[in-house]
Amino acid sequence: MKRLKIRFFDIDYVIKTDAEEDYVQKIASYIEDKVREISNVENAMVVPRSFLLAMLKITDDYFKVEKDFEEFKDRAEERSNRLLQILESSLKENESFSSAVGTRTEEPGREEVEDSFKQR
């Protein structure tokens, strides 16, 4: 684990982490932005270390779930597109097969069969 210095509400905190510094700072900035959205905090704000670590961990979990969801959504969309292509291709093959079969073999209607039988 390495020690990183992050800036949160104009105060430097040193934390231990395996994550990249840019990623940790992105998380801290996200939290800071959310706090500013709901309050009028503009100045330095002392946050107990345990709260900061909890907020960082919760936000990291959120970012990971968001990333996993986006990857899942992309895979599902890709699979859906492939299935759609397979279905469309199959329908086209069936349409061309049935039209080809329909032109080659015409079955006589019931009346035609009865008429030809009566003539014998």
N, C-alpha and C positions, 0 to 999 in steps of 0.2 A: 504494500500500500504506500501511496505517496501522500505527501502533505500539500494541500493546495490552499492558496489564499483567495477567498472570494469576497467581493464587495456587495454588501446588502444594506440598503438605506444608508449609504455613505459611511458605513463602518466595515472594517476588514475583519473577516473571520478566517481562521485556519481550520481546515477539516482534513480528515484522512479518507482517501478514496482510491479506487482503482479506475475510476472514470476519467475521461479526458477533461482537461481544464475548460475548454470551450463549451462542452456539454454541461458541465456543472454550472458554469456561469449563465448559460442559457436557461437552465432550470431556475436559478436564483432570480434572474431578470423576469421570468414569467411570473414567479410568486410576487415579486415586488410590484409588477404591473397590476396584478389582481388585487393586491392590498390597496393600491392607489385608486383603483376603480371604485372600491366600496367605502373609502374613507378619504379624508382631506390631508393625509400624511404627505408632507413635502420635505420635512427636515429629517435629520438623522433619527433613527429609532432603534433603541437597544432591544434586541430580541434574545430571550434566553437561548443558550446554545442548544438545549434539548428540543425546543420548539423549532428552531431553524433546521436542525437535523431531521426532525419528523416531517416538516414541510418539504424539505428536499427529497426525502424518501417517497413521500406520497406523490409528489409531482413526477418523480422519476417513474414510479409505477404507472401513473397516468400516461406519460409519454410512451412507455413501452406498450401499453394496451392500445393506445391510439395507433402506433406503428403496426402492431400485429393486426389490428382491424383493417387498416389500409391494405396491407399485404393480402389478407384474406379476401377482401372485397375485390382486389385486382385479380387474384386467382379465380374467384368465382365468376367474375365477368369474362375472363379468358375462357374458362370452361363452358360457360353458357354460349359464348360466340362459337366455339368449336362444335358444340352440340347442335346449334342452329344450322351451321354449315352442313353438318352430317345429315340432318333432317331434310334440309332443302335439296341436297344432292340426291338423297334417297327418293324424295318425292318426284324430282325431275326424271330419275331413272324409271320409276314406276309409271309415270305419265307416258314416257316415250315407249316403254315396253307394252303398255296396254293399248296405246294407239297403233303400234306396229302389229300386235296380235289381232286387234279389231279389224284391220284392213285385210289381213291375210285369211282369216277364217270367219266367215259370216255364217252364223247358225240360222237355219230357216225358222220362220215363225211357226206357231202351232197350226195355223190355217194352211200354210204351204205344205206341211207334212201330211195333214189330213187329205188335202187335194191330191197330192201325189200318190197316196195310198188308195184313194178311191179310183183313180185312173187304172189301176192294175186289174 
